[in-house]
């Protein structure tokens, strides 16, 4: 089974939502698609026969019952055991001006965490929650800003049975800037959460966006393979501290063709806050001027290690590319680091 919390046919099909189903088997495979809408009591279902050793595309805009609705989706092998892979691509605007894509997740959990979140004048951040349980669930939402913890002003989010719902960060907190977030069911029920960020002048003028599923646990160590200070590229490292104590994290750069660069001391991140490191100018880390000069314009990977006992953190990366000087952030991506499990 593969789960996707994001998907929409609202605004007269402003978005086009496609699912790519890959059958690596040498025999046909029947897959059931389950579509969960806002407030639905039962999913809308379809069955698809995937030819052997092939890829099969589902265009959700062709499902009539989804017209003018937000929806989440699950794809299940009807035989309950055959393996396949599912991915979702979404495009929007005239000529598909923007788009994002994500592999689904294969399980639900009772808690999901995000290090990134952007509530600015030209950014909109949405969290998409899917509840496939046959009963309603209540979800607590905790926001971590640069200045500390903020509870969701409207309190619990109620996600109806077999249903999808949305949380709009900007509506909850206003344009407060950078925000991390945690979603946790009050009774331990499993559910699924994705985050979509759109930017560029507000709907319907969004020029680009990103999408990720949350992670279910923080980690003491993370690895981020990609990073760049190339011309027209802006890279940011986002670290959330969900602990009630400050944590010390060591952030090391591994520069292509040059080797490792280590700051003189760990970065201290206060309790229940989110830190943003501009990778084009990581002076926040305390690098020497010589090291900052050596890092300028380079491609690199990054390691993040918590030096505080029982102080795991959450790490994401956001990369934006300018179309040309003065035309900012025409493309972008967001991804979690890779947690290192001891």
C-alpha positions in Angstrom: 0.0 0.0 0.0 1.1 3.5 -0.8 -0.4 6.6 0.8 -0.6 10.2 -0.5 -2.2 13.0 1.5 -1.9 15.7 -1.2 -4.1 16.0 -4.2 -6.8 18.5 -5.4 -9.3 19.3 -8.2 -10.4 22.6 -6.7 -10.4 25.9 -8.4 -11.7 24.5 -11.7 -8.8 22.0 -12.0 -6.1 24.6 -11.5 -4.0 21.6 -10.5 -3.4 18.4 -12.6 -2.6 15.4 -10.3 -1.0 12.3 -11.8 0.0 9.0 -10.1 2.7 6.9 -11.7 2.3 3.2 -10.7 5.3 0.9 -11.5 4.8 -2.8 -11.8 8.2 -4.6 -11.9 6.5 -8.0 -11.9 6.3 -10.3 -15.0 2.6 -10.7 -14.5 -0.3 -8.2 -14.5 -1.2 -6.6 -11.1 -4.6 -5.3 -10.0 -4.3 -2.2 -7.8 -7.2 -0.6 -6.0 -7.1 3.2 -5.8 -8.9 4.7 -2.7 -9.7 8.5 -2.8 -10.5 10.2 0.4 -12.1 13.6 0.3 -12.8 16.3 3.0 -15.4 14.9 5.3 -16.0 11.7 3.4 -17.3 8.6 5.3 -16.1 6.1 2.7 -13.4 6.4 0.1 -14.2 6.6 -3.7 -12.6 3.5 -5.2 -11.3 2.4 -8.6 -9.4 -0.7 -9.8 -6.5 -0.5 -12.2 -4.8 -3.4 -14.0 -1.1 -2.7 -14.3 0.4 -4.6 -17.3 3.5 -6.7 -16.5 6.9 -5.0 -16.4 5.5 -1.6 -17.1 4.5 1.8 -15.8 0.8 2.8 -15.6 -0.4 6.5 -15.2 -3.6 7.5 -13.3 -4.9 11.0 -13.9 -7.0 11.9 -10.9 -8.6 14.8 -12.7 -10.5 12.2 -14.7 -12.3 10.8 -11.6 -15.6 12.6 -11.8 -16.4 12.2 -8.1 -13.3 14.3 -7.2 -14.5 17.4 -9.1 -13.9 20.6 -7.1 -12.6 18.6 -4.1 -9.3 18.2 -2.2 -8.4 14.5 -1.9 -5.9 12.1 -0.5 -5.2 8.7 -2.1 -4.1 5.1 -1.2 -3.1 2.5 -3.7 -3.2 -1.2 -2.6 -2.4 -4.4 -4.4 -5.7 -6.3 -4.5 -4.0 -9.6 -3.7 -2.6 -8.0 -0.5 1.0 -9.1 -1.1 2.4 -8.1 -4.6 5.0 -5.3 -4.6 4.7 -2.2 -6.8 5.8 1.5 -6.5 3.7 4.6 -6.6 4.6 8.2 -7.1 2.6 11.4 -7.5 3.3 14.4 -9.7 1.3 17.7 -9.5 1.4 20.6 -12.0 -0.5 23.9 -12.0 -1.1 27.1 -13.8 -1.0 28.0 -17.5 1.3 25.7 -19.4 2.1 23.9 -16.1 4.1 26.9 -14.8 4.9 25.0 -11.6 5.1 21.5 -10.3 6.3 19.0 -7.6 6.6 15.3 -7.2 6.9 12.8 -4.3 7.1 9.1 -3.8 4.3 7.9 -1.5 4.8 6.5 2.0 4.0 2.9 2.9 2.8 3.4 6.4 0.9 5.7 8.7 2.1 6.9 12.1 0.8 8.7 15.2 3.3 11.6 14.8 4.8 13.6 11.9 7.5 16.3 12.1 8.8 19.0 9.7 11.8 21.3 10.0 10.7 23.5 7.2 7.7 25.8 6.9 7.4 29.3 5.4 4.9 31.9 6.3 5.9 35.0 4.3 4.2 37.5 2.1 4.9 35.5 -1.0 4.9 32.0 0.5 2.0 29.7 1.4 2.5 26.5 3.5 -0.2 23.8 3.7 -0.2 20.6 5.7 -2.4 17.9 4.3 -3.7 15.3 6.8 -5.1 11.9 5.8 -7.1 9.7 8.2 -7.8 6.2 6.8 -9.3 5.0 10.1 -13.0 4.3 10.3 -13.3 6.8 13.1 -12.5 10.5 13.7 -9.2 11.5 15.1 -8.0 14.6 16.9 -4.5 15.9 16.1 -2.4 18.4 18.1 -0.3 20.9 16.1 2.8 22.4 17.6 4.7 25.1 15.8 8.4 25.9 16.5 9.4 29.4 15.4 12.8 31.2 15.7 11.5 32.6 19.0 10.1 29.4 20.5 7.0 27.2 20.7 3.6 28.4 19.5 0.5 26.3 20.0 -2.1 26.3 17.1 -4.5 29.2 18.0 -7.5 27.2 16.9 -6.5 24.1 19.0 -6.9 20.5 17.8 -7.5 19.6 14.2 -10.3 17.0 13.8 -9.8 14.7 10.9 -13.0 12.8 10.1 -13.1 9.1 9.4 -11.8 8.1 6.0 -11.1 11.7 5.3 -8.6 14.4 4.3 -8.2 17.9 5.8 -5.9 20.9 5.4 -4.0 23.2 7.8 -2.8 26.5 6.4 0.2 27.7 8.3 -0.3 31.4 7.2 -3.9 31.3 8.4 -2.9 29.9 11.8 0.0 32.2 12.6 0.1 35.0 10.0 3.2 35.8 8.1 5.6 35.1 11.0 8.5 33.7 8.8 10.2 30.4 9.2 8.3 27.7 11.2 8.8 24.0 12.0 5.8 21.9 12.9 4.8 18.6 14.7 1.5 16.8 14.2 0.5 14.2 16.8 -2.8 12.2 17.3 -4.2 12.5 20.8 -5.0 8.8 21.1 -2.1 7.2 19.2 -4.1 6.6 16.0 -2.0 6.4 12.8 -2.5 9.0 10.1 -0.4 10.6 7.3 0.8 14.1 6.8 2.4 15.9 3.8 3.5 19.5 3.5 3.2 21.6 0.3 4.8 25.1 0.0 3.9 27.5 -2.9 5.4 30.8 -3.7 5.3 33.7 -6.1 2.6 36.3 -5.4 -0.2 34.1 -4.0 -2.8 31.9 -5.6 -3.4 31.8 -8.6 0.1 33.4 -9.3 2.2 30.7 -7.7 5.2 30.1 -9.9 6.7 27.1 -8.1 6.3 24.8 -5.1 7.7 21.9 -3.1 6.3 18.9 -1.4 7.5 16.4 1.2 6.1 13.9 3.6 7.1 14.4 7.3 9.4 12.2 9.3 8.2 10.2 12.2 11.2 10.6 14.5 14.0 13.1 15.1 17.6 11.8 15.0 21.0 12.5 16.6 22.7 12.5 13.2 21.7 13.6 9.7 23.5 13.6 6.3 22.5 16.0 3.4 24.3 15.0 0.2 23.4 18.1 -1.9 24.2 21.7 -1.4 25.4 24.5 -3.6 26.6 28.1 -3.5 26.7 28.2 -7.3 25.7 31.5 -9.1 21.9 31.9 -9.0 21.5 29.2 -6.4 20.4 29.8 -2.8 20.7 26.9 -0.3 19.3 26.8 3.3 19.8 24.2 6.0 16.8 24.0 8.4 17.2 22.5 11.9 14.4 22.1 14.3 15.0 21.4 18.0 11.8 19.7 19.4 13.3 19.2 22.8 12.6 21.1 25.9 16.3 21.7 26.4 18.9 23.6 24.2 20.9 21.4 21.9 24.4 21.8 20.5 24.8 20.7 16.9 27.9 20.4 14.8 27.4 21.2 11.2 30.3 20.2 8.9 30.7 20.9 5.2 32.2 18.3 2.8 33.3 20.4 -0.2 33.7 18.8 -3.7 37.4 18.6 -4.5 38.4 20.3 -1.2 37.4 18.1 1.7 35.9 18.7 5.1 35.4 22.1 6.8 34.5 22.1 10.5 33.4 25.1 12.5 35.3 25.9 15.7 32.3 25.1 18.0 28.8 23.6 17.8 25.8 25.8 17.1 23.5 26.1 20.1 19.8 25.9 19.2 17.4 27.0 22.0 14.7 24.6 23.2 11.6 24.3 20.9 12.9 26.5 18.2 13.9 26.3 14.5 17.2 27.5 13.2 17.9 28.6 9.6 21.5 28.5 8.2 22.1 30.3 4.9 24.5 28.0 3.2 25.7 30.8 0.9 26.9 32.7 4.0 27.1 30.3 7.0 28.6 32.9 9.3 26.1 31.8 11.9 28.2 28.7 12.4 31.3 30.7 13.5 33.5 29.8 10.5 36.7 31.8 10.1 36.8 34.4 7.3 39.3 32.1 5.5 36.9 29.2 5.6 34.0 31.4 4.5 36.0 32.5 1.5 37.0 28.9 0.7 33.3 27.8 0.8 32.2 30.6 -1.5 30.7 29.3 -4.8 31.3 25.6 -3.9 29.2 22.4 -4.1 29.1 20.4 -0.9 27.4 17.9 1.3 26.6 18.5 5.0 26.6 16.5 8.2 24.6 17.5 11.2 25.3 15.9 14.6 23.7 16.6 17.9 26.3 16.8 20.7 23.6 16.9 23.4 22.7 13.7 25.1 19.1 12.7 24.3 18.8 15.8 22.1 17.8 14.6 18.6 16.9 17.2 16.0 15.1 17.3 12.6 17.0 18.4 9.5 15.7 19.6 6.1 17.2 21.4 3.2 15.7 23.9 0.8 17.4 24.9 -2.5 16.1 27.7 -4.7 17.3 28.8 -8.2 16.9 32.2 -9.6 16.0 32.4 -13.3 18.4 35.3 -13.8 19.9 38.0 -11.6 16.9 39.9 -10.1 14.4 37.2 -11.0 14.3 35.3 -7.7 13.5 31.7 -7.0 11.9 30.5 -10.2 12.6 26.9 -9.2 13.2 25.1 -5.9 13.3 21.9 -4.0 12.9 20.7 -0.5 14.1 17.4 1.1 14.8 15.9 4.5 18.3 14.9 5.3 19.1 11.2 5.7 18.9 10.1 9.4 21.8 8.0 10.6 20.5 5.2 12.8 23.1 3.8 15.2 
